[in-house]
Amino acid sequence: MGETYGSTQHAGPAQLLEAAVRSTHDAIWTVGPDFSVMSWNPASERLLGWPATEIVGRSADLIVPPDRRGDQREMMTLLAAGAHLERFRTQRRHRDGRWILVTLAMSPLLEEDRLLGFTVIARAVGPRERLESSLQALLEAAPDAFIGIDDGGRIVLSNTQAEQLFGLTRDGLLGRAIDDLLTPALAVTPEPVPVPGSEPTLAHRMDGTTVPVEVSVSLLPTDEGRLRCAVVRDITERVRAEEGLRQLRAEADRARVEAQLQRTQRLEGLGQLAGGVAHDFNNLIAVIANYATFIAESAAEAGLDEIAGDAAQISKAAQRGADLTHQLLAFARREVVRPRPLDLNDVVADIEQMLRRSIGEHITLSVRLSADLPAVTADPGQLDQVLVNLAVNARDAMPRGGELTIETEALDVDRHYASGRPHLNPGRYVRLRISDTGTGMPPEVIERAFEPFYTTKPAGQGTGLGLATVYGIVTAAGGDLNVYSEQGMGTTFTILLPATDAAPAALTREQDEVEAGATRRATILAVEDEPALRGVLNRILLGAGHEVLIAADGPAALALAEAHTGPIDLLLTDVVMPHMLGRDLAEHFAGLRPTAKVLFMSGYARPVLASQGTLAPGVTLVEKPFSKAQLLTAIQKVLET
C-alpha cells in the first residue's frame, strides 16, 4: 500500500509526528484549499477503504454526501478564519459505496501564518454512540419536554421540547437549577414517583409567564451517578377544557337550581292563592252543608222523604266540596296536621289491602319494605292520602294492566345529591318510591304535574288536585318529592322524608266524629265575621241548649264579654277575621274571663299554627267546614277538658 508519509533513520520532531499520524487509531487526512486530499493515513484506509494512492490528489467531494458539500466549503471559510470545529456527527463514503457514520473534528492546517488547508480527524461511530444517538433522537421525537437532573438539582440533559416549554436554549437549560423552573420543587427521591396532575405544577418561562404542567419523575442510575429523569407535559389545553367543562356543569347546575326554584316559587304562589280561596270556600260549604242538615232533619220529622232525599244530595255535594278544599289546603301547606313518629313500613302495610282493592285485579302490586327503617315524623292520615293518590294515578296510567311497586329504604343524602334541590338538606332520610309501568308523562306534563287543577284527564275524570295534595303533604313534612317519567316506560315518584331518632308510635287512626249525646249546657260567646255562618252557629248552639252570645268581630266580642254579667264558659271564635285575628281576641278575652275555655274554628288555620302545620301549644281547633255533630262534639271535649 502506497503511503504519502516518508521515514528516516534519525527521527526528528517532524518524523516523530509523521510516525504518530501513521500509527494512530484515528483516521487523519488533510485537504487543501482546492478541496483536494493532500494526505491519508493508514487508519483512514481502514475506515473508508480507500488506499492513499487512490484518494490523494482527488477531490474530497468523493467521500462527502452530495447534500453536505456546500456545508464543507462553508466550514473551510470558518477554518481559514482560525476556527476549530469540534467533534460533530456526519457521514463519509466508503470505497465500496457504503456510507459510514463518523464523528469529525476539523482544524486549520497552517505553516507559520500561511493556510495550507485543513486537517480532518475521523472516528467511526460505535454501538454505544449509536445507542446514545438513538436515545437522543427518541428524546427529540418525544411530544413532551424531557430533562435530566443530577444529585445537585441541576439540569444535565434536555430535549428540544424542553427548550420550547421553558423558553430557553439548551445552553440556557444545562446547568440551571430545576427549582428555578418548576413550582412546587421536585422532591429528591430514591424511587420512581409520579407527581399527580390533579393540582398542576407550574413551569416558569423566561418571559415571566407560567404554564400548567403534569410531571412524572423516575430515577436512572448512570456511570456519573444517579439521574432524576422528569417528563414534563404542557397541560394548558387540558386545564382549559376542564375549566370549560366545570363552567358548563356549573351553568347547568345553576340553570337546574334556578328552574327548580322558579317552579317552587310558582307553586308557593299558587299555594297562597289556594289557601285564600279555601278559607272563603270553607265558610260557604259550612253554610250549605249545615242548612242541608237542617232541611233534612225538618223533612224527616215531617215525613217528607223526598225533600229529605234532596237535602241528602246537597250534603253529599257539600262534602265533595269540603274534600276539595282540604286538598287545596294540603297543597298550600295550610292544613292542620297531627304528626308523630311513625314507621313508614307500618303505614304501607296497614293500607296495602285497601290499595289492592283501589287499583283493581288487572294491576299487580309489589311491596318491598327494607328492614330497620328509622322513624319519620308525619301525620299517618296524610301519608295515607299520599299513597292512595299516587296509587290511583298509577292505576289510571295502566288501563290495560301493569305493575305498581312500592319500596321503602333508608338513604343518606350528601351535599352532591342535595345540590340540585333547593329545599333538600343533607342528612338521613327514608325514601318512599312508587313506580308504575304505565303510559308515562312527557316533559311538559312533568313540569306542571304538581300544579293544582292541572290535569290531562278528560273533563269529569279528575280534579287535578291529587299530585298537588301529595306535593303539599310531603313538603310540609320537610321532605322532598321528585318524579321521573318516560312516555311508554312508566313513572316513578321518589319521596324523601327526614328521619328521626324518636321511637315510632303505634299506628292509630282518627275516629270519625259521632253525634254528641247529652251535652253540658254552657254559655258560649261565638264570633264569626260571615253573617250566614253566624246564623248557622246560633241555630246549632241554641238547638243544643246552650246560651249564646254572638258577635261579628273581635272588638264586638270583647264588648259583649265586658257587658255580660253572667259567666261565659267558652269562646268559640273564627281564626281569620277583620279588625282582629282570633288568636289576638283570645289573648284579650283571657284577661277578662281567665277561667273560660277557647275553641278556634277555621278553614284557614295558619295564624294559630306552629311550625310544620301543627297546632300551637294550648290551641284547640275545629276545622271548617264542620257538621253540626262535629261542632257539638268538639265543644263538649273542650268543656270537659
C-alpha positions as CSV (number, residue, x, y, z in Angstrom):
1,M,0.0,0.0,0.0
2,G,1.5,3.3,-1.0
3,E,1.9,6.0,1.7
4,T,2.5,9.7,1.5
5,Y,4.4,9.7,4.7
6,G,8.2,9.0,4.5
7,S,10.6,7.5,7.0
8,T,14.0,8.4,8.4
9,Q,16.7,6.6,10.3
10,H,17.3,9.5,12.5
11,A,13.9,10.6,13.6
12,G,13.4,14.3,14.4
13,P,10.3,16.1,15.6
14,A,8.7,16.0,12.1
15,Q,9.5,12.3,11.6
16,L,8.1,11.5,15.0
17,L,4.9,13.4,14.2
18,E,4.6,11.6,10.9
19,A,5.0,8.3,12.7
20,A,2.4,9.2,15.2
21,V,-0.1,10.0,12.5
22,R,0.7,6.8,10.7
23,S,0.2,4.7,13.9
24,T,-2.9,6.3,15.4
25,H,-6.2,4.5,15.5
26,D,-8.0,7.7,14.3
27,A,-8.3,8.4,10.6
28,I,-6.5,11.6,9.8
29,W,-6.3,13.3,6.4
30,T,-5.6,16.7,5.1
31,V,-7.5,18.7,2.5
32,G,-6.0,21.6,0.5
33,P,-7.6,24.9,-0.3
34,D,-8.9,23.5,-3.6
35,F,-10.6,20.8,-1.6
36,S,-8.3,18.0,-2.8
37,V,-7.0,15.3,-0.5
38,M,-3.3,16.1,0.4
39,S,-2.6,13.2,2.8
40,W,-4.2,10.0,4.0
41,N,-3.0,7.8,6.9
42,P,-3.5,4.0,7.3
43,A,-6.4,4.4,9.7
44,S,-8.2,6.4,7.0
45,E,-7.8,3.5,4.7
46,R,-9.1,1.1,7.3
47,L,-12.1,3.3,8.0
48,L,-13.1,4.2,4.4
49,G,-11.4,1.5,2.3
50,W,-9.5,4.0,0.0
51,P,-5.8,3.4,-0.4
52,A,-3.8,6.6,-0.2
53,T,-2.6,6.1,-3.8
54,E,-6.3,6.2,-5.0
55,I,-7.5,9.1,-2.9
56,V,-4.6,11.6,-2.5
57,G,-4.9,14.3,-5.1
58,R,-8.6,13.7,-5.8
59,S,-11.4,16.0,-4.6
60,A,-12.7,15.4,-1.1
61,D,-16.2,15.6,-2.6
62,L,-15.6,11.9,-3.5
63,I,-16.3,10.9,0.2
64,V,-18.7,13.7,1.2
65,P,-22.6,13.4,0.9
66,P,-23.8,15.5,-2.1
67,D,-26.1,17.5,0.1
68,R,-23.3,18.4,2.6
69,R,-20.7,19.6,0.1
70,G,-21.8,23.2,0.3
71,D,-21.5,22.9,4.1
72,Q,-18.0,21.6,3.8
73,R,-16.9,24.7,1.8
74,E,-18.5,27.0,4.4
75,M,-16.5,25.1,7.1
76,M,-13.4,25.8,5.0
77,T,-14.2,29.5,5.3
78,L,-14.5,29.3,9.0
79,L,-11.3,27.3,9.3
80,A,-9.5,29.9,7.2
81,A,-10.6,32.4,9.8
82,G,-8.9,30.4,12.5
83,A,-11.9,28.4,13.8
84,H,-11.7,24.8,15.1
85,L,-14.7,22.6,14.6
86,E,-15.2,20.2,17.5
87,R,-16.5,16.7,17.0
88,F,-19.7,16.5,15.0
89,R,-21.5,13.6,13.5
90,T,-21.9,13.1,9.8
91,Q,-21.4,10.5,7.0
92,R,-18.5,9.7,4.7
93,R,-18.5,7.4,1.7
94,H,-16.7,4.1,1.8
95,R,-14.8,2.9,-1.3
96,D,-17.5,0.1,-1.8
97,G,-20.2,2.8,-1.9
98,R,-21.5,2.4,1.7
99,W,-22.0,5.5,3.9
100,I,-20.2,5.3,7.2
101,L,-21.5,7.2,10.2
102,V,-18.5,9.1,11.7
103,T,-17.6,11.8,14.1
104,L,-15.3,14.5,12.7
105,A,-13.0,17.2,14.2
106,M,-11.6,19.8,11.8
107,S,-8.9,22.4,12.3
108,P,-6.9,24.7,10.0
109,L,-3.5,23.4,8.6
110,L,-1.1,26.2,8.9
111,E,2.6,26.7,8.1
112,E,3.5,29.7,10.1
113,D,0.8,32.2,9.0
114,R,0.1,30.6,5.6
115,L,-3.1,28.4,5.4
116,L,-2.3,25.1,3.6
117,G,-5.7,23.6,4.0
118,F,-7.4,21.8,6.9
119,T,-6.9,18.7,8.9
120,V,-9.7,16.1,9.5
121,I,-9.7,13.6,12.3
122,A,-12.4,10.9,11.9
123,R,-13.6,8.1,14.0
124,A,-16.4,5.6,13.3
125,V,-19.4,5.9,15.5
126,G,-19.6,2.8,17.7
127,P,-22.6,0.8,19.1
128,R,-22.5,2.9,22.3
129,E,-22.5,6.1,20.4
130,R,-25.2,4.8,18.1
131,L,-27.3,3.9,21.1
132,E,-26.8,7.4,22.6
133,S,-27.7,8.9,19.2
134,S,-30.9,6.8,19.0
135,L,-31.7,7.8,22.6
136,Q,-31.3,11.5,21.8
137,A,-33.3,11.1,18.6
138,L,-36.0,9.4,20.7
139,L,-36.0,12.2,23.2
140,E,-36.2,14.8,20.4
141,A,-39.1,12.9,18.9
142,A,-41.0,12.8,22.2
143,P,-44.0,15.1,22.4
144,D,-43.2,16.1,25.9
145,A,-40.3,18.0,27.5
146,F,-37.6,15.8,28.9
147,I,-35.0,16.9,31.4
148,G,-32.3,15.0,33.4
149,I,-31.4,16.4,36.8
150,D,-28.3,15.4,38.8
151,D,-28.0,15.0,42.6
152,G,-27.3,18.7,42.9
153,G,-30.6,19.5,41.4
154,R,-29.2,20.9,38.2
155,I,-30.2,20.1,34.6
156,V,-27.7,18.0,32.7
157,L,-29.9,16.7,29.9
158,S,-32.8,18.2,27.9
159,N,-34.6,18.0,24.6
160,T,-36.0,20.5,22.1
161,Q,-39.4,20.3,23.7
162,A,-37.9,21.4,27.0
163,E,-36.3,24.4,25.3
164,Q,-39.7,25.4,23.8
165,L,-41.6,24.8,27.1
166,F,-39.2,27.0,29.2
167,G,-38.3,29.5,26.5
168,L,-34.6,28.8,26.9
169,T,-31.9,27.4,24.6
170,R,-30.3,24.1,25.5
171,D,-27.2,26.0,26.7
172,G,-29.5,28.1,28.9
173,L,-31.1,25.0,30.4
174,L,-28.0,22.9,31.1
175,G,-26.6,23.7,34.5
176,R,-29.7,25.6,35.7
177,A,-31.3,24.6,39.0
178,I,-34.6,22.8,38.4
179,D,-36.2,24.5,41.3
180,D,-36.0,27.8,39.4
181,L,-38.2,26.3,36.7
182,L,-40.9,24.3,38.5
183,T,-43.3,25.0,41.4
184,P,-43.6,23.1,43.6
185,A,-40.0,21.8,43.5
186,L,-39.3,18.2,42.6
187,A,-38.5,16.0,45.6
188,V,-35.3,14.1,45.8
189,T,-36.4,10.5,46.0
190,P,-34.7,7.1,45.6
191,E,-37.7,5.6,43.8
192,P,-39.8,6.5,40.8
193,V,-42.5,8.9,41.9
194,P,-45.4,10.1,39.7
195,V,-46.5,13.6,40.5
196,P,-50.3,13.7,40.4
197,G,-51.8,16.2,37.9
198,S,-54.9,17.0,39.8
199,E,-53.3,20.2,41.1
200,P,-51.0,21.1,38.2
201,T,-47.4,22.0,38.7
202,L,-46.4,25.4,37.2
203,A,-43.5,25.7,34.8
204,H,-41.8,29.1,34.8
205,R,-40.9,30.5,31.4
206,M,-38.2,33.0,30.9
207,D,-40.7,35.6,29.7
208,G,-42.3,35.6,33.2
209,T,-45.3,33.6,32.3
210,T,-46.3,30.2,33.8
211,V,-47.6,27.1,32.2
212,P,-49.6,24.4,34.0
213,V,-47.8,21.1,33.6
214,E,-48.0,17.5,34.6
215,V,-44.7,16.0,35.8
216,S,-43.7,12.4,36.3
217,V,-40.2,11.6,37.7
218,S,-38.1,8.4,37.7
219,L,-34.6,7.6,38.9
220,L,-31.9,6.4,36.4
221,P,-28.5,5.1,37.6
222,T,-25.6,6.2,35.4
223,D,-21.8,5.9,35.5
224,E,-21.7,9.5,36.7
225,G,-24.2,8.9,39.5
226,R,-28.0,8.8,39.7
227,L,-30.1,10.9,37.4
228,R,-33.6,12.1,38.0
229,C,-35.5,11.9,34.7
230,A,-38.5,14.2,34.5
231,V,-41.1,14.1,31.8
232,V,-42.9,17.5,31.8
233,R,-46.2,17.7,29.9
234,D,-47.9,21.0,29.0
235,I,-51.5,20.6,30.0
236,T,-52.7,24.1,29.2
237,E,-55.4,22.8,26.8
238,R,-56.5,20.1,29.3
239,V,-56.8,22.7,32.0
240,R,-58.8,25.0,29.7
241,A,-61.0,22.1,28.7
242,E,-61.6,21.1,32.3
243,E,-62.3,24.6,33.3
244,G,-64.7,25.0,30.4
245,L,-66.4,21.7,31.5
246,R,-66.6,22.9,35.1
247,Q,-68.2,26.2,33.8
248,L,-70.7,24.2,31.7
249,R,-71.5,22.0,34.6
250,A,-71.8,25.0,37.0
251,E,-74.1,26.7,34.4
252,A,-76.2,23.6,34.0
253,D,-76.4,23.2,37.8
254,R,-77.3,26.8,38.2
255,A,-79.9,26.6,35.5
256,R,-81.4,23.5,37.1
257,V,-81.5,25.0,40.5
258,E,-83.0,28.2,39.1
259,A,-85.6,26.2,37.2
260,Q,-86.4,24.2,40.4
261,L,-86.5,27.4,42.4
262,Q,-88.8,29.1,39.9
263,R,-91.0,26.0,40.0
264,T,-91.1,26.1,43.8
265,Q,-91.9,29.8,43.8
266,R,-94.7,29.3,41.3
267,L,-96.1,26.5,43.5
268,E,-95.7,28.7,46.6
269,G,-97.7,31.5,44.9
270,L,-100.4,29.1,43.8
271,G,-100.4,27.8,47.4
272,Q,-101.1,31.2,48.8
273,L,-103.9,31.7,46.3
274,A,-105.3,28.3,47.1
275,G,-105.2,28.9,50.9
276,G,-107.1,32.2,50.5
277,V,-109.7,30.6,48.2
278,A,-110.1,27.6,50.6
279,H,-110.8,30.0,53.5
280,D,-113.7,31.7,51.9
281,F,-114.9,28.5,50.2
282,N,-115.0,26.6,53.5
283,N,-117.3,29.2,55.0
284,L,-119.7,28.8,52.1
285,I,-119.6,25.0,52.3
286,A,-120.2,25.1,56.1
287,V,-123.3,27.2,55.5
288,I,-124.6,24.9,52.7
289,A,-123.8,21.7,54.5
290,N,-125.4,22.7,57.7
291,Y,-128.6,24.2,56.2
292,A,-128.9,20.9,54.2
293,T,-128.7,19.1,57.5
294,F,-131.4,21.5,59.0
295,I,-133.7,20.8,56.0
296,A,-133.1,17.0,56.2
297,E,-133.9,17.0,59.9
298,S,-137.1,19.0,59.5
299,A,-138.2,17.0,56.5
300,A,-137.6,13.7,58.4
301,E,-139.7,15.0,61.3
302,A,-142.5,16.0,58.9
303,G,-142.3,12.7,57.0
304,L,-141.3,14.5,53.8
305,D,-138.9,11.8,52.5
306,E,-138.4,13.3,49.0
307,I,-137.3,16.6,50.5
308,A,-135.1,14.7,53.0
309,G,-133.5,12.9,50.0
310,D,-132.9,16.1,48.2
311,A,-131.2,17.6,51.2
312,A,-129.0,14.5,51.5
313,Q,-127.8,15.0,47.9
314,I,-126.9,18.6,48.8
315,S,-125.0,17.3,51.8
316,K,-123.1,14.9,49.6
317,A,-122.2,17.7,47.1
318,A,-121.1,19.8,50.0
319,Q,-118.9,17.0,51.3
320,R,-117.2,16.7,47.9
321,G,-116.6,20.4,48.0
322,A,-115.1,20.1,51.5
323,D,-112.8,17.3,50.3
324,L,-111.6,19.6,47.5
325,T,-110.9,22.4,50.0
326,H,-108.9,20.0,52.2
327,Q,-106.9,19.0,49.2
328,L,-106.2,22.7,48.3
329,L,-105.1,23.3,51.9
330,A,-102.9,20.3,51.9
331,F,-101.2,21.6,48.7
332,A,-100.9,25.0,50.2
333,R,-99.5,23.5,53.4
334,R,-102.2,25.3,55.4
335,E,-104.0,22.2,56.6
336,V,-103.7,21.2,60.3
337,V,-101.6,18.2,60.7
338,R,-101.1,15.9,63.7
339,P,-97.6,14.5,63.2
340,R,-96.0,11.8,65.3
341,P,-93.0,9.4,64.9
342,L,-94.0,6.6,62.5
343,D,-92.5,3.5,61.0
344,L,-93.2,4.0,57.3
345,N,-93.3,0.3,56.8
346,D,-96.3,0.1,59.2
347,V,-98.1,2.8,57.3
348,V,-97.6,1.0,53.9
349,A,-98.5,-2.4,55.4
350,D,-101.7,-1.0,57.1
351,I,-103.1,0.4,53.9
352,E,-101.8,-2.3,51.5
353,Q,-105.1,-4.2,51.3
354,M,-107.1,-1.0,50.6
355,L,-104.7,-0.1,47.8
356,R,-105.1,-3.5,46.2
357,R,-108.9,-3.0,46.2
358,S,-108.4,0.5,44.7
359,I,-106.2,-0.4,41.8
360,G,-108.1,-3.5,40.7
361,E,-107.1,-7.1,39.9
362,H,-105.6,-6.2,36.5
363,I,-102.7,-4.5,38.2
364,T,-100.1,-6.3,40.2
365,L,-99.0,-4.6,43.4
366,S,-95.5,-5.4,44.6
367,V,-94.4,-4.1,48.1
368,R,-90.7,-4.2,49.0
369,L,-90.1,-2.9,52.5
370,S,-86.5,-2.5,53.8
371,A,-86.0,-3.7,57.4
372,D,-84.8,-1.5,60.3
373,L,-86.0,1.8,58.8
374,P,-85.6,4.9,61.0
375,A,-88.8,6.6,62.1
376,V,-90.2,9.6,60.3
377,T,-92.4,12.4,61.7
378,A,-95.7,12.7,59.8
379,D,-99.4,12.6,60.0
380,P,-100.5,9.0,59.2
381,G,-103.7,10.2,57.7
382,Q,-101.8,12.4,55.3
383,L,-99.4,9.6,54.4
384,D,-102.5,7.5,53.5
385,Q,-103.5,10.3,51.2
386,V,-100.1,10.3,49.5
387,L,-100.2,6.5,48.9
388,V,-103.8,6.5,47.7
389,N,-103.4,9.4,45.4
390,L,-100.2,8.0,43.8
391,A,-101.8,4.5,43.5
392,V,-104.9,5.9,41.8
393,N,-102.8,7.9,39.4
394,A,-100.8,4.8,38.6
395,R,-104.0,2.8,38.1
396,D,-105.3,5.4,35.6
397,A,-102.0,5.3,33.7
398,M,-102.3,1.5,33.3
399,P,-105.8,0.9,31.8
400,R,-104.7,-2.4,30.3
401,G,-102.9,-3.6,33.4
402,G,-99.3,-3.5,34.6
403,E,-97.3,-3.4,37.8
404,L,-97.3,-1.0,40.7
405,T,-94.3,-1.2,43.0
406,I,-94.0,0.4,46.4
407,E,-90.5,0.4,48.0
408,T,-89.0,1.8,51.3
409,E,-85.4,2.3,52.1
410,A,-83.1,4.4,54.3
411,L,-80.9,6.9,52.5
412,D,-78.1,9.2,53.5
413,V,-78.3,12.4,51.4
414,D,-74.9,14.2,50.8
415,R,-74.3,17.7,49.5
416,H,-73.9,16.5,45.9
417,Y,-77.3,14.8,45.9
418,A,-78.9,17.8,47.6
419,S,-77.3,20.4,45.3
420,G,-80.0,20.3,42.7
421,R,-82.9,20.5,45.1
422,P,-83.2,24.0,46.8
423,H,-85.1,22.8,49.8
424,L,-83.4,19.5,50.5
425,N,-80.7,19.5,53.1
426,P,-78.0,16.8,53.6
427,G,-78.9,14.2,56.2
428,R,-80.6,10.9,56.9
429,Y,-83.9,10.2,55.1
430,V,-86.4,7.5,54.5
431,R,-87.1,7.0,50.8
432,L,-90.6,6.0,49.6
433,R,-90.6,5.1,45.9
434,I,-93.8,4.4,43.9
435,S,-93.2,3.1,40.4
436,D,-95.6,2.0,37.7
437,T,-95.3,0.5,34.2
438,G,-97.9,2.8,32.7
439,T,-98.0,5.3,29.8
440,G,-95.6,7.8,31.3
441,M,-95.6,11.6,31.0
442,P,-93.9,13.9,28.5
443,P,-91.6,16.7,29.9
444,E,-94.2,19.4,29.6
445,V,-96.6,17.5,31.7
446,I,-94.0,16.7,34.3
447,E,-93.2,20.4,34.6
448,R,-96.8,21.2,35.7
449,A,-97.7,17.9,37.3
450,F,-97.9,19.3,40.9
451,E,-99.9,22.5,40.0
452,P,-103.5,22.5,41.4
453,F,-106.3,21.9,38.9
454,Y,-103.8,20.9,36.2
455,T,-104.9,17.5,34.7
456,T,-104.5,15.7,31.4
457,K,-107.6,13.6,32.1
458,P,-110.9,14.2,30.3
459,A,-113.4,16.5,31.9
460,G,-115.2,14.9,34.9
461,Q,-112.5,12.3,35.4
462,G,-110.0,14.2,37.5
463,T,-109.8,17.3,39.6
464,G,-106.1,18.0,39.1
465,L,-105.6,18.0,42.9
466,G,-104.2,14.6,43.5
467,L,-100.5,15.3,42.9
468,A,-100.9,18.8,44.2
469,T,-102.0,17.3,47.5
470,V,-99.1,14.9,47.5
471,Y,-96.7,17.8,46.9
472,G,-98.1,19.9,49.8
473,I,-98.1,17.0,52.3
474,V,-94.5,16.0,51.5
475,T,-93.1,19.5,51.6
476,A,-95.0,20.4,54.7
477,A,-93.3,17.4,56.4
478,G,-89.9,18.8,55.5
479,G,-89.5,16.2,52.7
480,D,-88.6,16.2,49.0
481,L,-90.6,15.0,46.0
482,N,-89.2,14.1,42.6
483,V,-90.8,12.5,39.6
484,Y,-89.1,10.7,36.7
485,S,-91.1,9.5,33.7
486,E,-90.7,8.5,30.1
487,Q,-93.5,8.0,27.7
488,G,-94.3,4.4,27.2
489,M,-91.9,3.4,30.1
490,G,-93.8,4.3,33.2
491,T,-93.4,6.8,36.0
492,T,-91.5,6.8,39.4
493,F,-92.3,9.1,42.3
494,T,-89.5,9.4,44.8
495,I,-90.3,10.8,48.2
496,L,-87.7,11.6,50.9
497,L,-88.9,12.1,54.4
498,P,-86.4,13.3,57.2
499,A,-85.5,10.5,59.6
500,T,-85.9,11.0,63.4
501,D,-84.2,9.3,66.3
502,A,-87.6,9.1,68.2
503,A,-89.1,5.7,68.6
504,P,-92.1,5.2,66.3
505,A,-95.5,5.4,67.9
506,A,-98.2,2.7,67.5
507,L,-100.2,3.3,64.3
508,T,-103.7,4.5,65.2
509,R,-106.3,6.2,63.1
510,E,-108.5,9.2,63.9
511,Q,-112.1,8.1,64.7
512,D,-115.0,9.5,62.8
513,E,-116.9,12.2,64.7
514,V,-120.0,11.0,66.3
515,E,-123.2,12.8,67.3
516,A,-122.8,14.1,70.7
517,G,-125.3,12.7,73.3
518,A,-126.3,14.5,76.4
519,T,-124.1,17.6,76.5
520,R,-123.2,20.0,79.2
521,R,-125.2,23.3,78.9
522,A,-122.9,26.3,78.7
523,T,-122.7,30.0,77.9
524,I,-120.9,30.4,74.6
525,L,-119.5,33.6,73.0
526,A,-119.5,32.8,69.3
527,V,-117.5,35.1,67.0
528,E,-117.8,34.8,63.2
529,D,-117.5,37.5,60.5
530,E,-119.5,35.6,57.9
531,P,-123.2,36.5,58.5
532,A,-124.7,33.3,57.1
533,L,-122.3,31.2,59.2
534,R,-123.2,33.2,62.3
535,G,-126.8,32.2,61.7
536,V,-125.8,28.5,61.4
537,L,-123.8,28.8,64.7
538,N,-126.6,30.4,66.5
539,R,-129.1,27.8,65.4
540,I,-126.8,24.8,66.2
541,L,-125.9,26.1,69.7
542,L,-129.3,27.2,70.7
543,G,-130.7,23.9,69.5
544,A,-128.2,22.1,71.7
545,G,-129.5,24.0,74.7
546,H,-126.5,26.5,75.1
547,E,-126.9,30.1,75.9
548,V,-125.4,32.0,73.0
549,L,-123.7,35.4,72.8
550,I,-122.8,36.2,69.1
551,A,-120.5,38.8,67.6
552,A,-119.2,39.7,64.1
553,D,-115.6,40.5,65.1
554,G,-113.1,40.8,67.9
555,P,-113.9,44.3,69.3
556,A,-117.6,43.5,69.3
557,A,-116.9,40.2,71.1
558,L,-114.8,41.9,73.8
559,A,-117.6,44.5,74.3
560,L,-120.1,41.7,74.8
561,A,-117.8,39.9,77.3
562,E,-117.4,43.1,79.4
563,A,-121.1,43.8,79.3
564,H,-122.4,40.3,80.1
565,T,-123.0,39.9,83.8
566,G,-123.2,36.2,83.9
567,P,-120.5,33.6,83.3
568,I,-119.0,32.8,79.9
569,D,-117.8,29.2,79.7
570,L,-116.4,29.1,76.1
571,L,-115.1,31.5,73.5
572,L,-115.8,30.0,70.0
573,T,-114.0,32.2,67.5
574,D,-113.1,32.2,63.9
575,V,-109.3,32.5,63.3
576,V,-109.2,34.9,60.3
577,M,-111.4,38.0,60.8
578,P,-111.2,41.7,60.0
579,H,-110.1,44.1,62.7
580,M,-108.7,41.4,65.0
581,L,-107.4,37.8,64.4
582,G,-109.0,35.1,66.6
583,R,-105.7,34.5,68.4
584,D,-105.4,38.2,69.5
585,L,-109.1,38.1,70.5
586,A,-108.4,35.0,72.7
587,E,-105.5,36.8,74.4
588,H,-107.6,39.8,75.3
589,F,-110.6,37.6,76.3
590,A,-108.4,35.7,78.7
591,G,-107.7,38.9,80.6
592,L,-111.5,39.4,81.0
593,R,-112.5,35.8,81.6
594,P,-109.5,33.8,82.8
595,T,-111.4,30.6,83.5
596,A,-113.2,30.4,80.2
597,K,-112.2,27.8,77.5
598,V,-111.3,28.7,73.9
599,L,-112.2,26.8,70.8
600,F,-111.0,28.1,67.4
601,M,-112.7,27.3,64.1
602,S,-111.2,28.0,60.7
603,G,-110.9,26.8,57.2
604,Y,-107.5,28.6,57.1
605,A,-105.7,27.9,60.3
606,R,-102.2,29.2,59.6
607,P,-102.4,32.2,62.1
608,V,-102.8,29.6,65.0
609,L,-100.4,27.1,63.7
610,A,-96.8,26.4,64.9
611,S,-94.0,25.0,62.7
612,Q,-94.8,22.3,60.1
613,G,-98.5,23.0,60.3
614,T,-99.0,21.7,63.8
615,L,-101.2,23.4,66.3
616,A,-99.5,25.8,68.7
617,P,-99.4,24.7,72.3
618,G,-102.8,25.2,74.1
619,V,-104.8,25.6,70.9
620,T,-107.9,23.6,70.2
621,L,-109.4,23.8,66.7
622,V,-112.4,22.6,64.8
623,E,-111.8,22.7,61.1
624,K,-114.3,24.2,58.6
625,P,-116.5,23.1,57.0
626,F,-117.8,21.2,60.1
627,S,-121.1,19.4,60.6
628,K,-123.5,20.0,63.4
629,A,-122.2,16.8,65.1
630,Q,-118.6,17.7,64.7
631,L,-119.0,21.1,66.2
632,L,-121.0,19.9,69.2
633,T,-118.6,17.1,69.9
634,A,-115.6,19.5,69.7
635,I,-117.4,21.9,72.2
636,Q,-118.1,19.0,74.5
637,K,-114.5,17.8,74.6
638,V,-113.2,21.4,75.3
639,L,-115.7,21.9,78.1
640,E,-114.8,18.6,79.7
641,T,-111.0,19.2,79.5
